[in-house]
Amino acid sequence: MPVSHHLLLCATPSKALCCPDPAIGAASWAALKRLVRELGLEDPARPRGIVLRTKADCLRVCAEGPVLLIWPEGVVYGGVTPERIERIVREHVIGGRIVGEWVVQRYQLQVQPTA
């Protein structure tokens, strides 16, 4: 089963360094789960592949939380509220357009050649 994106949300960390209000983090996680389901992004028959979602304890971006990391692009969004989740999923994950004003960091995946 192909995967189009993996969304990792650091919303309820055990040490609240980045997300001082756990209620916002919990609401953002609930919104992400609901939206992925409602939009059919978990459907194995989705032509572009499924969207995975993971609640993470720490993504090592200790500011502007909750934070959402989206692979394969390596884009980290900060200040992720339930309202922002909706726009990010619709514009970035479905539409392919990064929501630049909320990006706090970018990573590049380094793929090692196999022998």
N, C-alpha and C positions, 0 to 999 in steps of 0.2 A: 504494500500500500504506500503510494508516494506521499510525502509530506511537503507542503508548500511553505509553511512557516512554523516556528516554535516561539511562543510568547512566554517569557518568564517574568513574573511579577513579584517583586520584593515589596510586600505590602504589610506583612505582620511579622517583622523580625523579632527574634528573641531579645536582642539588644537594640532598642529603638534609637539608633544613631541617625538614621536618615528619615525616619517616619515617626515623628513625635506623637501623632494622633492615630492610635491603632484603629479607631472607628473609621477613619477615611480609608485606611488600607483594606479593612474588611469589606467595606462598601465597594471599593474598586475591584476587589477579587470577585465579589458576588456579581457585579456588573459584567465583568469579563466572561465569567462562566455562562451567564444568561445570554449574552450577545453572541458568543461562539455557537451556542445551541440554536438560538433563534434564527441566525443567518445561515444555518446549515453547514457551517465550516468544519464540523466533525464528521460529515457524511462521507463514508468510504467511496461513494460513487462520484464525489466532487471531482470534476475534470482536472482542476489545477492541483489536486492533492488536499489532504486534510490539514487542519491547523491544530497543532498541539498547544496545550496551555499547562503551565506549571507554576505553583505558588512556591517561591523561593524564600529562604530565610535571609540570605545576604547575597547581593550581586557585586559587592565591593565598590559601590558608588554611594558613599556615605554622605549624601547631601540631596536635597530637593526631592525627597521621597514622598509617596511611594514612587518607585521607578519600575519601568517596563523595558525589558530587553527583547528585541525582535531579531531572530535569526531567520534567514541567512544574512540579512543586511548588516547586522551588528549595531543597530541603532538603539540608543538608550534614551527613553523619554523620562523627564522628571515631572514632579508635581502631578502625578497621574490620579485624577479624580474619576468618579463614574462617568461624568460628562465627557472628560477627555478621552477615556477609554473608547467611547462610542465613535468619536471622530477619528481616533487613531486606527481603529479596526476598519472603519469604512474607507478612509482615505488611503492608509498605508497598506494594510493587509489585503484588502479587496481591490482598491484602486491603483496601488503601486506608487502612490505619491507620498513621500515623507513629509510629515507635519513639522517643518523646520523650526518653528518658534518654540517648541517644547523639547527639542533635542539637547541633551546635556553631555552626551559622550557618544563616540563611535568606536567600534572595534572592528578589526579585520581578522577573519578566520584564516589561519595558516594551515593549509593542507599539506601534510608530509607525503612525499611519494612512497609507494610501497615497493618492496624489493621483488 
